[in-house]
Amino acid sequence: QVQLVESGGGLVQAGGSLRLSCAASGRAFSAYYMAWFRQAPGKEREFVLGISWNLADSVKGRFTISRDNAKNTVYLQMNSLTSEDTAVYYCAARLYGASLKSYDYDYWGQGTQVTVSS
């Protein structure tokens, strides 16, 4: 079992940055593939970025995912935010490698709201 708790969301102006954190409790955190998803109002949950147990970070455009296995924590650094990034951001974990599909993930946090004002 893994419990996930997100933090770091909030209100930010367009062009600003936020760093989300996901603290995990439970056994063998380092064995899990970790990912961030987001869900905007009226839209389906979508994959943002993921990271394997053996990587320190991964970058996709304005976003960087990183993990600290010693601290059981995964982060999402978001830069140059726009109103399109407004959503609830979720941390998720699965044991068997990378996946873009939300239904493949076994564990979810409660989500943290990110609102970007234009």
VENFEN-V735781 format. One record per residue. N is the residue number from 0. RES is the residue in one letter. PSI is psi in whole degrees, -180 to 180 (* if undefined). OMEGA is omega in radians with two decimals (* if undefined). NEAR is the number of other C-alpha atoms within 8 Angstrom. Layout:
# VENFEN-V735781
n->(N N)
res->(RES RES)
psi->(PSI PSI)
omega->(OMEGA OMEGA)
near->(NEAR NEAR)
This chain:
# VENFEN-V735781
n->(0 1 2 3 4 5 6 7 8 9 10 11 12 13 14 15 16 17 18 19 20 21 22 23 24 25 26 27 28 29 30 31 32 33 34 35 36 37 38 39 40 41 42 43 44 45 46 47 48 49 50 51 52 53 54 55 56 57 58 59 60 61 62 63 64 65 66 67 68 69 70 71 72 73 74 75 76 77 78 79 80 81 82 83 84 85 86 87 88 89 90 91 92 93 94 95 96 97 98 99 100 101 102 103 104 105 106 107 108 109 110 111 112 113 114 115 116 117)
res->(Q V Q L V E S G G G L V Q A G G S L R L S C A A S G R A F S A Y Y M A W F R Q A P G K E R E F V L G I S W N L A D S V K G R F T I S R D N A K N T V Y L Q M N S L T S E D T A V Y Y C A A R L Y G A S L K S Y D Y D Y W G Q G T Q V T V S S)
psi->(141 132 136 133 117 154 168 -5 172 -165 130 150 152 137 -12 -176 155 150 120 147 150 110 130 141 155 -179 152 43 -40 -15 -12 143 128 146 158 134 166 154 116 158 129 5 163 157 134 148 137 -62 154 166 135 168 -27 9 149 -38 167 138 138 100 -117 -8 145 128 141 162 149 99 -28 -29 2 44 141 146 156 110 124 123 161 50 146 171 -25 -18 -4 124 171 129 131 142 142 156 144 156 -29 44 -176 146 144 -6 126 -32 -9 -10 139 -31 142 146 180 -13 152 134 132 123 124 120 139 *)
omega->(3.09 3.04 -3.07 3.14 3.12 3.03 3.05 3.11 3.12 -3.14 -3.13 3.09 3.08 -3.08 -3.12 -3.10 3.02 2.99 3.08 3.08 3.07 -3.14 -3.11 3.00 -3.05 -3.03 2.93 3.12 -3.05 -3.13 -3.02 2.90 -3.07 -3.12 2.97 3.00 3.02 -3.14 3.09 -3.14 3.11 -3.11 3.11 3.08 -3.09 3.10 3.10 3.13 3.06 -3.10 3.10 -3.06 -2.99 3.12 3.10 3.13 3.10 -3.03 3.02 3.11 -3.08 -3.04 3.06 3.01 3.10 3.13 3.06 -3.07 3.12 -3.13 -3.11 -3.04 3.02 -3.05 2.98 3.07 -3.09 -3.12 3.10 -3.04 3.07 3.13 3.11 3.14 3.11 -3.07 2.90 -3.10 -3.09 3.00 -3.11 -3.11 3.02 -3.04 -2.85 2.99 -3.00 3.00 3.08 -3.01 -3.10 -3.09 3.08 -3.05 -3.03 -3.03 -3.10 2.94 -3.09 3.12 3.07 -3.04 2.99 3.13 -3.13 -3.14 -3.11 *)
near->(4 9 10 14 11 14 8 9 11 8 8 11 10 11 8 9 10 10 10 11 11 13 10 11 9 8 6 6 11 8 7 13 14 13 12 13 14 12 11 10 5 4 6 6 9 9 11 8 12 11 14 10 10 5 9 7 9 11 8 7 5 8 11 13 14 12 12 9 9 5 5 12 12 12 11 12 11 11 10 9 13 12 10 6 9 11 11 11 12 13 15 14 12 12 7 6 8 8 6 5 8 10 5 7 10 8 10 11 12 8 10 12 10 13 12 14 9 6)
